[in-house]
Amino acid sequence: MEGGSIHLKISGLQYRLSDTLSPNTTMFEPQSSIEKGDSTSNENSINPSSAPEKKLTLFALRLAVLEKAATGLGTLGFIWATVVLLGGFAITLDNTDFWFITIILLIEGTRIFSRSHELEWQHQATWSIADVGISSFRALRSSSSFLLSSIRAAFSPIFKRSQRSREIRETGDVNTAANWDYQRKPIRRWTSSEVPLLPYAKWVFVTRHVSRLLYWLQLLSATACVVLSAMKLIRRDYGEVEKGDTDKRNRKSALIIFYSLALAEALLFLTEKAYWEWKVSYCKLLDEVNKESELGPSGLVSIRRFFYDAYSRCVNGSIFDGLKMDMVTFAMDLLASSSPDEQLIGAGILCHFSFSARYSDDTLQKIGLDLPVIEKLVEMLNWTDPQEEETRGYAAVILSKLAGKKQNSLRVAGIPGAMESISSLLQTNRNSAGAADEICERKVVFDHPSYEFWKFNHLGLLILKKLARDHDICGKIGNTRGLLPKIIDFTHAEERLLKDQNAATSQILTVKRSLQVVKRLVSTTGATGKQLRREISEIIFTISNIRDILRHGEKLPVLQQLGIEILTSLALEEDATERIGGTGRVLMGLFNIFFKEGLPQSHNQVRTAAGEALAMLALDSKSNCHRMLRLDVLDKLVGALEVPLLCVNAARILRNLCTYISTDSFKQLKGVTAAAPTLLRAIMSGENKLQEVMVGLAAHVFKFMDPQESSLMFERAGITEAELANALVQILRKYKQPHIKIPRIRRFAIELAIWMMRDKASNVLLFRDLGMEKELEGVLETTAELESFNMFSGTVGMSRHSITIHSLVETALNLLMDG
């Protein structure tokens, strides 16, 4: 902006690629629906008694007391002079007293008039550090270099830009910049701090200089009043009173009272000014408060503006009115202003306080309770004028912080048009697919060479990520026209970007944020989640963009993990599962990550996520199972059962292959029998999830063997059938109730027991002697829906087992009785 405009710098906003991913969860166990509280702690919230601006409001109150006392004495003196002296003694007054009184009244009238209007003009002088009337003595002593550095500090942009961009903005000279081809839109009103009051001598009569003139005029008037009053009180030459002249007998006393009132009023005013300058210029109260408020060098403008407002309230109303002010409510009032400069100051203060460790909670709480302020912030997201880029950026940053608390996020999303406003942040300078008329309409605004789209893109994605924690808001995001394709567009990362170690952090971070948003959307439960997964999987770029990340993103495991988790969630839907499996090299890419050796420990989570994704894609999908077998990965999966990191998911994949493959691939799966010894040893020594998946796989692997082969496998494992039978009974005995972390272990144990009893009649006697019947009856009494599903979306069961656990128990009991 030009001239007296203000540019504030955001602090506290850091873009990091090391954000902690959500804790590992699995689709094969239900997730608790109990919501966690907001992550923001109240430990660092500000104590109201420590608010630094309280020093300013107390200072304003003390000044107001002196000001009102001086004004009261001045009024009394004026009344005394006009009624008693000039009214009662005007004819009998000495010639010097008459003119002294007249001069004092004139200069006091001038001072009172100047004082009554000074604050009005001072408000217009608070737009730059160099022009503030409050610090006149300091301003006169300051060197030009100090003023230049102060102005530069005040003009720091919202986001760090190139030096050339800063120079353009600070000087306001659009003609000196080769890239600055955009001229500010003409406005229909004056900037009040630059109004020329007279056609000539414009520099003197610009409004921001008038407050200084009034300031010095008051000091001169008060000083003159002190001099004249003191002279008369010291000399006491009020004229002779002749004996018997009753008209003059009280004249001396009346004059002493008047001069005393005038002297006291002027001294009080000068005391006020001395106290003012001592606290501001010597004690540097404003700088101290600015430092404690953590607003930075440019924050001094905001602090001065706040002080003037507090002082004005104390002077014009009750002296206690200023005590009711605080920086947050002051900033919210400025935000509601129609002045772009005031809106910028207000948004800057709220942004700084929202990121301050001390003031964040208090600030966000006040903003969250003021719906008009939230609506104003949302409205600012639609601003497209490059000159309003900073204010728009502040609004986006505040909303990104505000959305971190669930109650506030509901208020933000509840504002009509909020999602469309957030969607406007995802505008890029690329001519991406869209309506031609919309591109033409926005071209004038967004073709500005220095407009930093990526930062608004990042903030928009960050807001969406935080909002997407709520189920209902996810539905609104999905229903917002054109928003999902925009989000998916940001998941695209070229091979060059993924492999370049020197790639711009901003580009990688934007891809990461978009993947985080998509992950939260596809993880939504219920009908809303089903609809979102369907719509996202139908966008033709979704799976191919993730495939590129899987193929080329080895150096960015965070991105790979997010992409894999998205595929895992999409696999909850049958159509999406087929689309993923049918997209070239997706399955191969997942297997490559899953089997990749020699990777650092930081890649372990990615490999685990790839295994779970493959298990999900093989579940209930014969076509994907056939595709996996064609990739010739069976032997590697069997070998992975020996690897602690991979064994659980390898067992899940193999079990799904054995369950859903057609009979014509029996020979291909015959090789899975080599895993039998490993499975038996894991069942005997493993616990919890490992034991569950190994028991579940064993029940299917042994179906590929005849009795002789199975006996041979037991011998290789060094385990007897009696030991295995006892282990299965102990599992049923241990888990009297279905366990949320291993919901299928009782089912799998019964399935394996049924195979053993069918394989050899002698095994029936083993189970009978071990008390299997009693344990099975206990299972019948404690069965739950938890045991009826292969996978879960939150607390909702998905892919119901074709055979109920009741049927399995009945089958096992019949075998025990018939044997």
N, C-alpha and C positions, 0 to 999 in steps of 0.2 A: 504494500500500500504506500501511498505517497505522503510526504510531509510528516504530519504528526501521528501517523499510524503506529500501531504497536504490534510487535511480534514476540510471542513468548515461546519458550523452549520446553518441550516435554522432558521430564526426567523420570527415571524409574521404570520406563518401558524397555524391557530387554527381550530380544528375540533369541531364543535358544533352541538348539536342535537336540539337546539332551533331556528333554521333558521325559519324565518317567512314564512308561506305558502302564496301562491298567494291569492289575495283578492277573496272573494266569488263571483263566477259567476254561472250562471245557463244556462242550455242547452235550456231553454224555452224562452230565449230572445236573440236576435242577439248581437254580440260583435263588438265593433268598430274595424275597420281595421287600424286605425291610430296608427303608431308605436311610442312607447315611446322612449325617448332618453336613452343613456347609463346611468346606475345608478351611475356610478363613477363621483363624482363631481370634478371640477377643482379648488375648493377653496383651497385645500392643495397642489396644484402643486408647484413645486420648482420655485423660482425666479432665473433666470440664474445668477444674480449678487451674489446670496447667495450660490452658489455651493462651497462646502468646498474644493474641489480639486484645485480651483483657487489659493489658498494659495501656493500649491505645485508648480504649473506651474509658478507663479511669483517668487517663491524661486529659481526654476531651471533657470529662465531667468537671475536673478541677479548673480547666480553662473557662468552661461555661459559668462556673460559680463566680470567678473573677470578672468575666465579661458582663454577667447580669448584675453583679454588684456595682460595677462601674457605670453601667447603663442606668441603673436605678438612681445612683447619686447624680448622674448627669441630668436625668429627668427632673429630679427634685430641685437641682440648682437652676435648671431652665425655668421651672415654674416659679421658684423663689424670685428670680430676676425679673420675669415678666409681670408677675402679680404684685410682688412687694416693692421691688426697687424701681423698675421702670414704670410700674403702674402707680405706686404710692409716692415715690420720691423722685420721679423723673425731673421735675422742675427744680427741686432743691439740691439735686446731685451736683457735685463738683464737676467741672468740665472734663477733667482727666478720668474720673470714675465713670462718667457716662460713656466715654469712648472705650475705656477698658472693658466695661461690661458688654458693650455692643460687639466689640471685636471677639471677646471670649465666646459670646453666644453664636456669632457667625462661624468661628472656627470649630466650635463644638458641634454646631449643626452640620458643618461640612464633614466632620469626623463621624458623626452618627450616621449621616447619609452614606458615607463611604463604607462604614462597617456593615450597614444593613444590606449592602449589595456585594460586599467583597466575596463572600462564600459562593455566591452565584457565579461570579467570574472565575474564582479559583477552581471551580469544578472543571472549567474549560482549560485550565492550565496544568492538568494532571495527566496529559496524554504522552508526555515524554519526560525523561528524568531531568533534562536540562532546563525545562520551562516551569518547574513547580514553584509557585510563589511562596510556599511555606518555608523554603530554605533560601531566602533571598541573600542573606549574608554569605552563605556558602557558595551560592551561584556566582556572586560577584567576585569571590576569591578564587574560583576554579579557573584553571588554565584551559586553553582551547583543546589541548591534548586529552585532558580529563573528560571534557564534554564529549569529544569524539569517541572515546572508549566507552563511555556510558551509553551513548546512542547505539553503538554497535552491539552492546550487550542487550539493549532493549529490543533490538531488531533480529535477535536469534530466531530462526524459523522453527516451526513445529517439528519438522524432521530435519536431520542434518543433510544439507545439500552440498552441491559443489560450490567452491568459492565464487565462481562467476554468477551463479544464481543468487547468492547472498548479496553480492555487490549490486546486482540489478534491483533487488527488492529494497535495499537500504537507500539507494540514491533516487529511486523512482524514475530513472532516466531510461525509458524503454527504447529510445533511439540508439543508445550506445551498445546494445546487445545484439549480436548477429542472430541469435536464436529466439529473441523475444519478439515474436511477430503478432502477439495478441495485445490489443489495446483495451484498457479497462472500459467496461460499459459506462456510458454517461449516466450520472445519477440526477434526480430531479430536485435535490435539496443541497444546501450548503453543509459543509463540515463546520460545526459551530466554532471550533478553535481557530478557524482560518478566515472568518468573515471580516472583510475590510469595512470598517464603520464609516470611513470617509473616502471619497474618491482620490484624495491626495494624502501623502504621508501614511501610506498603507502599513508600513512596517510598525509604526508607532501605534496605530489604531487597530491592529489585529487583536482579536479578543483575548488571545493567550497572553498578551502583554499588559492588558488593562488591570489585571489583578495586582501586578507589581506596582503600577501607578497608584492604585487605591491603597495598597499596603504602606507605601512611603508617605502618601498624603495623610494617613492616619497618624503615623509616627510624628510627622512635622506638626500636625495640629495639636496633638497631645503635648508635645514639647513646648510649643508656643503657649499653650494654656498654663503649663507649669510655671514658665518664666513670668508671664504676666501676673498670675495669681500670687506667686511668691513675692514679686516686687511690691505689690500692694499690701500684702500682709506684713512684710518687713518694714516698709516705710510708714504705713498707716496714715498717710496724708489724705484724709477724707474731707478736709475742709473744716473751718471753724464753726462751732455752733454757738450762736449768740444766746445770752441769757434771756430766758422767757420765750425763745423761739420753739414752740411745741412741734412745729412741722419737721424739725431736724433732730429732735432729741434721741430718736431710735435709729437714726441713719447709720451711725458708726457700727452698731451691733449687727444691723441688717447686712451691711457690706462685708463685715468680717465673716458672717455666716456664708454669704454667697461665695467669697473668694476661697473659703475653707472647703466648701462643697466642690468647687471647680478644681481646686488643687487635689483633693482626695480622689475625685473621679479620674483626673488625668494620671495621677500616680498609680492608681489601681490598674488603669489600662496599660501603662508602661510596664508595671510589674507583670501583667499577663503576657505582654510581648517578650519581656526579658525571660520569663519562665519558659515560654514557647521556644525561644531561640536556644536557651540553655539545654533543654531536653532534646531538641532536634539537632542542633548544630554541634553542641559539645558532647552531650551524652549519647548522641546518635541513636535515639530511641527507635526511629523507623527502621534503621539498618539492623538493629538488634532483633526487632520483631520479625523482620523479613528473614533473618538468618534462622531464627527458631521455627518459623513457618516452613522453612526448607523450599522456598519459592525460587531461589536463585537470584542472580543480579537483576534480571528483568522483572522480578516480582516486586521490586520497590515501587513501580508504578501502581500496582494493585494495592499495596499497603497504604500509599498516600491517598489514593482514591477512597479507600475504606475509612481512613482517619477523617477526611473531610466530611464524609457522609455522617459519621458518628458525631462529629463536632456540630454539624448543621442541625442535627436532631436535638442535641442538648441545648443549643442556643435558641432555636426557633420554637421548641416545645418545652416539655419538662426536661430538667437537667438529667433525669434518669432515663430518658428515652434512648440515649446512646448506649447505655449498658445492656440493652436488649439485643444489640447487634452482635453477630459473629461472622467470621469470614465465609462460612458455607452459605448461610442465608443471604449474605451480601452478594456472593457470586451467583446464586440462583436468581436474585432480583435482576442482576445485570444480564443474565442469560435471557430473561424475558423482555429485555429492552428491544427497541427497534433500531438501535444504533449498532452498526457492524463492529465498531471498536469496543463498545461495552460488551457485546456478545463475546468477542474474542477474549477480553479480560476475564469475564465470568467463566467461560469454558476452560480457560487456562488454569484458573484457581482450582476449579473442581477436579480437573485432570491431575494436577499436582497432588492435591489432598487425597484423591482416590488411590494413588500409588504410594503415599507416605505410610510407613510402617506404624507411625503414631496416630495418624488421623484417618486412615482408610475406613475403618469400621464405622466411625461416627459420621463421616461424610457420606458413605454409601447408604447408611440408614436414613439420613435426612433426604437424600435424593430419592430413595426408593419410596418414601412416604408422600412425595410431592408429585402427583400424576402429571400436572401441567409441565413440570420440568422434564420429566421423561418424554412426554410428547414433543417438547421442543427439541430435545436431543435427537429423537427419531426423525423429526422433520429436517434437521440439519444434515442428515445423511444424504438427502436428495439434492443438496446444494452442489451446483456444477460450475460456478464461477471460479476460475483459478485464483482470484483474489480472496476467495473464501475458503481456500484449501486448508489453511491452518485451523480455522474454526471447525470445519467439517472433520478434520483429523482428530481434534480434541474430543468432539462429540462421539466419534467412533471408539476412541480409546476409553472414554468414560463408560459407554454402554458395554464394551467388552469386559470391563471390570464389574459393572453392575450385574451383568448376566451370570456372574460367578455364584451368586446367591439365588437359590431356587425361587424364593418368594418374589424377588425382584425380576427374575427372568420371566415369571408368569405375567407380571405387570407389563413388561416390555412387549412380550408377544401378544398381549391382549389389546394393544393399541391398534385401531384399524389402520391397515396399510403398513404395519411395522415390517412385515416380511418383504414387502416390495421395496421398502426403503433400504433394508439390509442388502437385498439383492442388487441395488444400485451400486453398492460398494464393489461388486464383482465385475464391474465394467472394465474392460481392458482397451488398450489402444490398438489391438489387433482387430481387423475387420472379420470377426468370427461370424458364423452363421447367425442369421437373424433377419428381422424384417428390414427391408431396404429403407423404408421411410424412417425407421427408428435410427438407423446408422446415420442417415443424412441429417436428422434433427440434432444428434448429439455430436456431430463431427466438429462443428465450430468450437464447441467447448473442450472436447477431449483430445483434439489434435494439438493442444498446447504442448510445446516441446519439453517443458520442465515438470509437467504434471506427473507425479509419482504414483502411478496406478498400483504398482505391486504392493505398496504399503497399505493402501485402502483394501486391496484384495485380501491381504493377510488379515487385516482387522475384521473384515466381513466374515471370513472363514472362522476366525477365532470366536466371534459373537455366535455364529451358527453352531459351532462346536459346543459352547457352553449351554446354549438354549436347547440343544438336542438331547440333553440329559433327561428332559421331561417327555413323557409318552405323548401327551396331547400336542405339545409344540412340534414334535416330529411330524405329526399329522399335518399341521399347518405348513411346515416346510415343504412337505410333499405336495400339498395342494396349491402352493404358490406358483403361478404360471411362469414357466421358463427357469425356475430356480435350480431344479435337479440337474438339468443339462449343463448349467453354468458350473455347478460344483464338480461334476464329472470331468468337465473340460480342464479343470485345474489339476486333475490327477495325471495328466499326460506329462511324461518326462522322456525326452529324447535320449538315445544311447550315449551321445556325446556328453550330455549333462550328468548322467548317472555314473559314467566312468571317469569324469574329469575330477581330479583331486582338488583342483583350484576353482571348482564351480562356485558361483555366487551363492552365498548362504541364503539369501532372500528367495532364490528360485527353489532351492531344496525345501526350505521351510514352507513355502506356499503349497508345494506338492504334499508335504507331510500333513499340513492342516486340512487340506481337502480330503485326504484319506481318512483322517480322524473323524471328520464330519460324516463321511459315507459310512464308516464303521459304526458309528452310533445310530445312524438311521437304519441300517440293515439289521442291527441288533435289537431293534424295537420289538416288543412282544405283541401278541394279540392280532386282531384284524388289521390294525394300523401297520404293524410290522410286515404282515403278509402283503399288504398293498404296496408298501414302500419297496420291499424286496422284488416284487414283480416289476414295478416301474423302473427301478434302477437296473435290474438285469436286462430289461428291454432296450435300454439306451445302448446303442451299438458300440460305443467306445469304452464302456465300463470294463469289460473283461479283457479287451485287447490292451488297454492302458496298464492294467495290473500285470498282464503277461509280460509287457516290456520291462516292468520293474523287477519281476522275477528273473528275467533273462539277464539283465544288465546291471542290476542293483546290488551286486555282491558287496560293494564297498559301503552300502547304505542299508545295513540290516534292519534299521528302524522302519524304513519304508517297505522293505520286503515283508516284515512281520505284519504291518498294517494291511497290506494288500492281501496277504494270506488269510488274515482274520476276516476280511470282507468276503472272500470266497467261501470261507467256512460258514458264515452266516447266510449267504445267498443259497448255499446248498440245502438249507431247510426247505426250500421250494423245489418241487420236482422239475418244473420247466427250467428254472435257473440252473439246476444240477446238470441237465442235459446240455444247456448252452455252454456251461463251463467245460464239460468234458468234450464237447464238439468243437471247441476253439483250439486251433492248432498249437501244440507245444505247451499248453497250460499244465496238463498232467505230467508231461516230461519235465517241465520246469520245477514242479513241486517235488518230484522224485529226485531230481538233481540236488536240490537244496537238502532234502531229507537224508540222502546218502553221502553228501559231501563230507570228506574227512580232512583233517588238518586245519580246520577253522579255529579261530580263537574262541575262548569261552563266551564271549559276548554274542556269538552266533547261535548259542545253544537254544535260546528261546525261539529263534526263527526256525530251526530244524524241528523243534517240538511242534510248533504251529503248523508247519508243512505236513507233518505226520497226521495231525488231527484233521486237517483239511482233506487229505487223501482218504482218511477213514470215513469222513462225512460224504465225500463224493462217491465212494463205493457202496454206501448204505442205500439199500432199496433201489439200486440202479444197475441192472444187468448190463446195459450198454457200456457204462463206465468200467464195470468189472472186466468186460471183454477188452476194452481199450487198454486197461492196465496190464492184462496178461500179454497183449501183443507187444508191450514195451519190454518184455522179457525181464521182469523185475522179481519173479518169484523166489529165485535163489538168494537174491540180495535181502529180500524181506525175511526169509528164514534165518539168514545170517544175522540180521539186525536184532533178532530175539536175544542174542548174546550180549548186545550192547545196552548198558543200563539206560542211556539217554533215549534210545529209540525203541526199546522192547515193548513198551505199553502200546504205542501207536502202531508198531509193526504187527502186533498181535491183533489189534482191532481191524487193520486192513485185511490181514489174512482171514480172519473170521468172516468178514463181509464177502470176501471173494469165495470162500467155501459155501456161504449161505445162499448167495444169489446167482451163482454161476449155473449155466445150463448143463445138462448131462453130457452134451457133446464135447465139453472141455474137461471131462473127468481125467483124461490122461495128462492134460497140462497141469492139473492141480495135484497129481499123484506125488509130485516132489515135495509137497508140504508135509508128508509123513516123516521126513527127515528131522522135523522139528520136535517130534514126540518126546525124546529124552530130555530136551531142554524144557519143555512144558512140564513134564513130571517133576523135575527138580525144582522148578519155580513154584509149583503148587505146594510142594512140601516145605519150602523155605521162605516163600514170599509172604507178603502181608498186604492187606488193603487193596489198592487199585491194581497193583501188579498181580496179585493172586486172583483177582476177579477176572482180568482179561485172559490170563493163562488158563483158568478153568473153562472160560467160555470158548477159547480156541480149541482146547483139548477135546471138548465134546464133539467138535466137528472133524478134527484131524483123525480121530480114531475111527470115524465112519469110513475112511478110505482104506482101512486095513482089515484083513481077516484075522481070526483068533491067533493064528501062528505068528503073523507079523506083529500083532500087538504084544504077544508074550515076549518076542525078541526085543521090542522097544523097552519093555519093563526091565529086561535083563541089562540092556545097555545103560539105562538110567541108574541101575543099582537100587531099584525100588520095587517092592512087592505090591501086588494088587490089594493085599490086606492093608498095607500102610496107606495106600491111596484111598481106600474105602473109609478108613478111620479118619483121614484128613477131611473128607467130604462131610462126614457126620459131625466132626468138630466145627466145621464152618456153620452148619445149620444150628448147632448148639450155641455157638458164639453169637450169632446174629439172630436173636429172638425176634427182633423187629427189623423191618427194612431200614437200611442205612442210606442217608442222603448222598454220601460221597461214593458209595459203591452199591447203587440200587439194584443191580442185577446179579449179585454174587450168589444169592440163594437159588435163583432160577438156573444159573449156570451149573451150580453144584448138583441140582436135581437132574439136569440134562445129562451130565457126565455119569451120574449114578445109574440112570436108566440105561445108558449105553453099556456100562459094565455088567449090569444084570442080564441084559440081552446077549452080551458077548459070551458070557460063561455062566452056567447055572450055579457053579460053586460060589460065585460072587453074591448070589441072593442070600445064601446062608451067612456070609460075612456081614452083610448089611443088617440082617435080621438079628444076629448076635450083638451087633454094636448099638442096637436100639434105634435103628433108622425109622421105624414105624412111628414111634412116639414123636420124633422130631418132625416128621412130615405132617402129622396131625397138628403140631404146634404152628407149622407154616400156614396151614389152612385157616387157623384162627386169627392169624396176624397179617394176612395178605393185604396189600394196599395198591392203589392206582400207581404209586411210584414205581412198582415193579413191572408195569405193563408196557413201558415205552423204551425204545432204543435211544432216544435223544430228547433234549428239552430246550425250549425257548423260554428262558426265565423259569417260571413255575408251571409252564404249559407243556404237557407231554406231546411229543411228536413221534410219528412212525411207530404205531402200536404193534406189539408182537403178534404174530399170527396165531400163536398158541398161548392160551392163558396159563398163568401159573397154577390155577386150580386143575386144569387138564393135566399138566405135568405131574402134579402131586397124585392125582387119581391113577395115572398110568404107573407111577412108581409103587403106589400101594398095591395095585393089582399084581404087579410083578412079584412083590414080596409075598403076597398071599398065595399066588399060584405056584411059586417056587417051593 
